[in-house]
Amino acid sequence: MLDWESLFKRYVWDTQTTPYFTAVPRLTRVQANFEVLAFCLFFGILFAVVALGALTDKALFGRSPLLGLYAFSVVAACVIFNYTKALPAAAYLAAAPIACIVYVGVYGFGDPELRLDSIIVGGFLLLVALYTPRLVAISRTYPEMPEGDAPPRRRRLFK
C-alpha cells in the first residue's frame, strides 16, 4: 500500500531537493544546484518551445526570426547558468520575464478575443519575474555557500 504522506514529503516538500522556502543565505550548494536545475529545466523548455514556434507560420504571433533568436539565447543562458552559476547569465534570465511582459503588453496575442489569455500569460510572467531576483542572489552567494550533504541517492517510488 502506498504511503501518500511520505511520498508527498519525499517528492514535493523535501528541504534538500525543493528548497524554495529556504532563505538564500541558509542554502547549501547542493540545495542551490537542485533549485537552479529545476528553474533552468522549466525555463529552458518553455523558451525552446517559443523558439521553435517563432520559426513557424502557425504561431499566434506569426513568423518572427528575431523572437526565435532571443528565445534561443534564453535557452543558452539557462544552460550556462545551470553549469556555471554565473551572475551575467542569472541577470539575463532575470530580464527575460520582463521582456516577455513588455512583448505581451505591447503586442498581445493579436486577436482581441485572446485578451484574457494575454492577461493570464502576463500574470504568470509577473510571478516568474518576482522569483528571478532569488536566482541572482543565489548566483551572488554561490561561491561562499557551504558544500552541504552529498546529493541524495536515487529514489524509488516503491520501497
Secondary structure, 3 states (H helix, E strand, C coil): CCCHHHHHHHHCCCCCCCCCCCCHHHCCHHHHHHHHHHHHHHHHHHHHHHHHHHCCCCCCCCCCHHHHHHHHHHHHHHHHHHHHCCHHHHHHHHHHHHHHHHHHHHHCCCCHHHHHHHHHHHHHHHHHHHHHHHHHHHHHHHHHCCCCCCCCCCCCCCC
